[in-house]
Amino acid sequence: MEAIRERANGARRRVGRALVDAKKYAMDPANTPTLGALVLLIAVSRMNPTSESFHAECAESGLIRKTFLDAVTMRTNAWTCSNQGAMRSLRLSSPAYTYHDMFLVSVVRTTREAKQFVGILGTWIGVPRPLNFLVTVVVYLYRVHATVVALLLLGIVGLVALKAVKMIKLIVAGSLGAVGAVVVVPKLFGAPLWAIALSGGIWGYLYKQKRLDGLVRVLKAVAPKPKPRKGHPPPPPPPPRR
């Protein structure tokens, strides 16, 4: 009981120090541009166009060209630009477009003509065909990194909640990792292996250039402390902060 109370008091002290540091950071005039940029990013993300807004724009402007069958059956622009309907729900017809929400911008790729549109600040802009590949790479990289962030948050929650769970043995982890790298990982990230490898190369380069030192310090701060092994004294407590 005493050990639980001591851990709770330690957690409260760490939270209190974090709040004090956050207040000092916010009150420092040197950090005003950073806070302003953060507020601007949040405001831009709130105006990120939705899939429904693209459908409305497509139906109004006829962004998807009609086929001869569409003309014969007198289908409207709203039907041509829709992902709904009996044929599409039964997978007898492909969806009109695919939509990717990338927090600050949205990207849409039409099925028939492989056109791409970028939505930002509530407006949809057509992408020139020579830039289609670049937009595709950006979408895949974003999906990889968004999945990594989600997994990191899930891992942090899992480590805090399940400290007593033992790690999977190396052989089992290696086997699952080999299978996952070929089959599961691309489906999990929603991106091909080359995009995942490119993301790893980018982060490896940033780590080598010591551009991730701040992130490493944050991860070390939130990671659970290792338990002392048998026969070894526990590490000394950190010195009190003044």
C-alpha positions in Angstrom: 0.0 0.0 0.0 2.8 2.3 0.9 4.5 1.6 -2.5 1.3 2.5 -4.4 0.9 5.7 -2.4 4.5 6.6 -3.2 4.0 6.0 -6.9 0.8 8.1 -7.0 2.6 11.0 -5.2 5.5 10.7 -7.7 3.1 10.8 -10.6 1.4 13.9 -9.2 4.7 15.6 -8.8 5.7 14.8 -12.4 2.3 16.1 -13.7 2.7 19.3 -11.6 6.2 19.9 -13.0 4.9 19.3 -16.5 2.1 21.9 -16.0 4.6 24.4 -14.7 6.9 23.9 -17.6 4.0 24.2 -20.0 3.0 27.5 -18.4 6.5 28.9 -18.6 6.7 27.8 -22.3 3.5 29.6 -23.1 4.4 32.8 -21.3 7.8 33.0 -22.9 7.7 35.7 -25.7 10.2 33.8 -27.7 7.7 30.9 -28.1 4.9 33.2 -29.4 5.6 32.4 -33.1 5.5 28.6 -32.4 2.2 28.9 -30.5 0.8 31.1 -33.3 1.8 28.5 -35.9 0.1 25.8 -33.9 -3.2 27.8 -33.6 -3.0 28.5 -37.4 -2.5 24.7 -38.1 -5.5 23.9 -36.0 -7.6 26.6 -37.8 -6.6 25.2 -41.2 -7.4 21.7 -40.2 -10.9 22.8 -39.2 -11.5 24.0 -42.8 -10.2 20.7 -44.4 -12.8 19.8 -47.1 -14.7 16.6 -46.5 -15.7 13.8 -48.9 -19.2 15.2 -49.0 -18.0 18.6 -50.1 -16.1 17.0 -53.0 -19.3 15.2 -54.1 -21.1 18.5 -54.1 -18.4 20.2 -56.1 -18.2 17.3 -58.5 -21.9 17.2 -59.0 -22.1 21.0 -59.6 -19.1 21.3 -61.9 -19.1 17.8 -63.6 -15.6 16.9 -62.5 -16.1 13.3 -63.6 -16.7 12.8 -67.3 -19.8 10.8 -68.3 -19.5 7.7 -70.4 -21.8 6.7 -73.3 -23.8 4.5 -70.9 -24.3 7.4 -68.5 -25.7 9.5 -71.4 -28.0 6.7 -72.6 -29.4 6.0 -69.1 -29.6 9.8 -68.4 -27.6 9.6 -65.2 -27.1 12.9 -63.4 -23.8 14.4 -62.3 -24.8 13.6 -58.7 -25.0 9.8 -59.5 -21.8 9.9 -61.6 -19.9 11.6 -58.7 -21.4 9.4 -55.9 -19.8 6.4 -54.1 -23.3 5.1 -53.1 -25.9 3.1 -54.9 -27.0 -0.5 -55.3 -24.4 -1.4 -57.9 -21.5 0.0 -55.8 -22.8 -1.4 -52.6 -22.8 -4.9 -54.2 -19.3 -4.2 -55.6 -20.6 -4.5 -59.2 -19.4 -1.0 -60.0 -16.2 0.8 -58.7 -16.6 3.8 -56.5 -16.5 7.2 -58.3 -13.5 8.4 -56.2 -11.3 7.6 -53.2 -10.9 10.2 -50.5 -7.9 10.7 -48.1 -8.1 13.0 -45.1 -4.6 14.3 -44.4 -5.4 16.6 -41.5 -4.5 19.9 -43.2 -5.5 18.9 -46.7 -7.6 16.4 -48.4 -6.8 14.4 -51.6 -9.3 12.8 -54.0 -8.5 10.4 -56.9 -11.2 9.7 -59.4 -11.6 6.2 -60.6 -12.4 6.7 -64.3 -9.7 9.1 -65.4 -7.3 8.9 -62.4 -7.6 12.6 -61.9 -6.4 14.0 -58.5 -7.8 16.9 -56.6 -6.4 18.6 -53.5 -8.7 20.3 -51.0 -7.5 23.0 -48.7 -9.3 25.8 -46.9 -12.6 24.6 -48.2 -11.6 24.7 -51.9 -10.9 21.9 -54.3 -8.0 22.3 -56.8 -7.2 20.0 -59.7 -3.7 18.5 -59.8 -1.9 18.6 -63.2 -1.2 15.0 -64.4 2.6 15.3 -64.3 2.3 15.9 -60.5 0.0 12.9 -59.9 2.9 10.6 -58.8 4.2 13.2 -56.4 0.8 13.6 -54.8 0.5 9.8 -54.5 3.9 9.5 -52.8 2.8 12.2 -50.3 -0.5 10.4 -49.5 1.3 7.1 -48.9 4.0 8.8 -46.7 1.3 10.5 -44.7 -0.6 7.3 -44.2 2.5 5.5 -43.0 3.4 8.2 -40.5 -0.2 8.6 -39.3 -0.3 4.8 -38.6 3.0 5.0 -36.7 1.8 7.8 -34.5 -1.4 5.9 -33.7 0.6 2.8 -32.9 3.0 4.8 -30.7 0.1 6.3 -28.7 -1.5 2.8 -28.5 1.8 1.4 -27.3 2.3 4.1 -24.7 -1.2 3.4 -23.3 -0.5 -0.3 -23.4 2.8 0.0 -21.6 1.3 2.2 -18.9 -1.7 -0.2 -18.4 0.1 -3.5 -18.8 3.6 -3.1 -17.3 3.4 -6.6 -15.9 2.9 -8.3 -19.3 6.1 -10.0 -20.5 7.5 -9.3 -23.9 7.1 -11.8 -26.7 10.1 -14.0 -27.2 12.6 -13.1 -29.8 12.0 -16.0 -32.1 8.2 -15.5 -32.2 8.6 -11.8 -32.7 11.0 -12.4 -35.5 8.7 -14.8 -37.2 5.7 -12.5 -36.9 7.8 -9.6 -38.0 8.9 -11.4 -41.2 5.3 -12.4 -42.0 4.0 -8.9 -41.2 6.7 -7.2 -43.3 5.5 -9.1 -46.4 1.7 -9.5 -45.8 0.3 -7.6 -42.9 2.4 -4.4 -42.8 1.3 -3.0 -46.2 -2.3 -3.6 -45.4 -2.0 -2.1 -41.9 -0.3 1.1 -43.2 -2.4 1.2 -46.4 0.8 1.8 -48.4 3.3 -0.3 -50.3 6.5 -1.6 -48.9 8.6 1.0 -50.8 6.7 3.9 -49.1 7.2 2.3 -45.7 11.0 1.8 -46.5 11.2 5.4 -47.7 9.6 6.7 -44.5 12.1 4.7 -42.5 15.0 6.1 -44.5 13.7 9.6 -43.9 13.5 9.1 -40.2 16.8 7.4 -40.1 18.5 10.3 -41.8 16.8 12.8 -39.4 18.0 10.7 -36.5 21.5 10.5 -37.8 21.5 14.3 -38.3 20.4 14.7 -34.6 17.2 16.3 -35.7 15.1 14.1 -33.4 16.8 14.7 -30.1 13.8 16.5 -28.7 11.4 13.7 -29.7 13.8 11.1 -28.2 13.8 13.0 -24.9 10.0 13.1 -24.8 9.8 9.4 -25.5 12.3 8.6 -22.7 10.3 10.8 -20.4 7.0 9.0 -21.0 8.5 5.5 -21.2 8.1 3.4 -18.0 11.1 3.0 -15.9 12.9 -0.4 -16.1 12.6 -2.7 -13.2 15.8 -3.5 -11.4 17.1 -7.0 -12.1 17.7 -9.5 -9.3 21.0 -9.0 -7.6 21.3 -5.4 -8.8 20.5 -2.4 -6.6 17.8 0.0 -8.0 19.0 3.1 -9.8 19.3 6.2 -7.6 16.4 8.6 -7.7 16.8 11.8 -9.9 17.9 14.9 -8.0 15.1 17.2 -7.0 14.3 20.1 -9.3 14.8 23.6 -8.0 
